[in-house]
Amino acid sequence: MLTFALENLFGAMWREALSPERAAFWGTLTLVTKSFLPGIWVCFSLTYSRGSARTLPARARFLVLAALLIPVAMSLVFRDQLVPVSPYTDPGADWWVRSHAAAKTLSAFQLVAAVLVLMNLEKTFRSAVGTMQWRVKFLVIGLGIVFGARIYTLSQALLFSGDVLVVTDVDTVAFLIGCALIVVALVRSRFGEIDVYPSHAVLRTSLTFVLAGAYLFVVGVLAQVVAQTGKAGAFQFQAFVVLLAFALLAMLLLSNRIRQNIRCIVSRHFKRPQYDFRQIWARATQSMSNVFDQSGVCSAAARLISETFNVLSVSIWLLDEQDRLVFAASTSRSEREANGVLPKLEQNFAAIRMLSKPFDLEKAEGDHAESLRRISLSQFRTGGNRVCVPLCAGNCSMGVVTLADRVGGTPYTVEELDLLKCMGDQIAVGLLNLRLTEEITRGKELEAFQAMSAFFVHDLKNAASTLSLTLQNLPVHFDDPAFRSDALRGIGETANRINELISRLTALRHLEVNLAEVDLNRVVDDALKALNGTANIKVLKNLRLEPKLRLDRDQLGSVITNLLLNARDAVGPGGEVRIKTAQNGNWAIVSIADNGCGMSPAFLKSSLFRPFQTTKKKGLGIGMFQSKMIVEAHRGRILVESEPTVGTTFRVMLPLNNETA
């Protein structure tokens, strides 16, 4: 930019010189300064925003050296021949510049360098995406105006002598405009680094190359017209207008938004597509949104393809797990006719999974193509070539669609083949979604069965634990009549509990509670019997709840039993378990605390009440999940506080006025 500024300064001194000697001095100095520009700006255009700027290709290095050394050498060696000037006869007029071969050669070299700079900047701009392109756009446009004006003035210097100084004002104005746009670009990018990795293929369709060539061609034609007619008065203005028009065209073509709007306008108003895609997809959505099975989707798809492309015979064949074709739907044959053809095909159709685009079945080669031709026979001789459309959903091949007997035998166009591919992919996605939905449904059914089984096994496990404790203490206390009485009663209750579980197995799909007036303290006492005889465990109870509650005695009893057994397993020998009932406002609270191993905050947050999550080596991970469901069915809440190595406290909160569940 400093070199640009010096060039404009020396150019102004050139125009204001009072003698031919001074004019020649400043003119030579201007051109010598200008000779430094190609090398500097070619280097800049190759490195600006480039992610690989530090490793320029070897050819680019020679290009930079050539752009720097050749014009500088020419301007220094032929400096006496660059600017021969003489004054106009009119006082106050600019100097007359007669360009010789050296000056024209230097101008031609600089013209090529200007085009090369714009091509490199365009390459950087077109390779950038998203916000990167947004950040560099104004700098590219600003430099495009600067070098576009330079292309204009250099083309004038090549074509004409004389009034060259008149058009140098264009360079100055373009320089000021370009500086303003560059400032905008720097503000946008906030002076940050931008990494762009241009592709070498961009220059094959260079917009700069096309526009520069078109401009020079137009200017050359205008020059020839001037040479023939001798009317050169308005030539410079016309050439400048042409340059501005090309610059404006370049700005429009580089704008993503304008290009998008132009494409929309052309598509809507100037180009008539062969098919109304909006109407086709609306029909496709409407026809396949009301079916929820594979047969219905295939029938709707076959009918849609037949009506869209005016094809009489459309058949859909799907691949099974053994890569054999299975008939799905057809507009020309019944299922019995199709199944009569399939047994004759003993071939494996795994090759179909490799297909991705529609193809002409008459020209296709291979065993699978011959088999497809055998099952898609034409009904009419004038139906044209048969076409096969693979049904692909990503990497998953679902089958094929065969089309035959097109009315009039009209060949398929490229647009129709593209539309067929889109429709085939859409049909395949619909079929794949149905298949995945069926798999998910079966998985959920299996998961529900496993959950019900886990609930049932968990309750049986608790009952077995009670029986096991009784049997362990039976040999020791068998002579005690009171113990025998309690043992017999406990065994009877456990047997009844197991019978109730068996009778209610069918009700596990939906948890139901049978409410009745129950003394919660009695429920706790019965649950405490699960810990009777547990050695080296201290059990403290404090039962102060007075009002009775409406609850399901058996269900809530299993919750308290589960919490007590968990506390017993957590404390181990020598531990302490505290159970307490109390009233707090409108809530009845059962608190079970232990001084055992405790639980980590992560387990409390993400795993405690989830099914099949447990810290026990032999646990099922279903007890707390089931307990939470039972408590919530009573419109209650279950709270937990735990700290590793300190202990755990569970609080079951039940509403005192629970009328319904």
Secondary structure, DSSP 8 states (H G I E B T S, - for coil): -HHHHHHHHHHHHHHT-SSHHHHHHHHHHHHHHHHTHHHHHHHHHHHTTBTTTTS--HHHHHHHHHHHHHHHHHHHHTHHHH--EEE-SSTT--EEE---HHHHHHHHHHHHHHHHHHHHHHHHHHH--THHHHHHHHHHHHHHHHHHHHHHHHHHHHH-SBTHHHHHHHHHHHHHHHHHHHHHHHHHHTT----B---GGGGGG-HHHHHHHHHHHHHHHHHHHHHHH---TTHHHHHHHHHHHHHHHHHHHT-HHHHHHHHHHIIIII---SS-HHHHHHHHHHHHTT--SHHHHHHHHHHHHHHHHTEEEEEEEEE-TTS-EEEEEESSS-HHHHHHHGGG-----GGGGG--S-EETTT--SHHHHHHHHHS--S-TTS---EEEEEEETTEEEEEEEEEEEGGG----HHHHHHHHHHHHHHHHHHHHHHHHHHHHHHHHHHHHHHHHHHHHHHHHHHHHHHHHHHHHHHHHTT-HHHHHHHHHHHHHHHHHHHHHHHTGGGGGS-----EEE-HHHHHHHHHGGGTT-TTEEEEEEE---S-EEE-HHHHHHHHHHHHHHHHHHH-TTEEEEEEEEEETTEEEEEEEE-S----HHHHHHTTTSTT--SSSS--S-HHHHHHHHHHHTT-EEEEEEETTTEEEEEEEEETT----
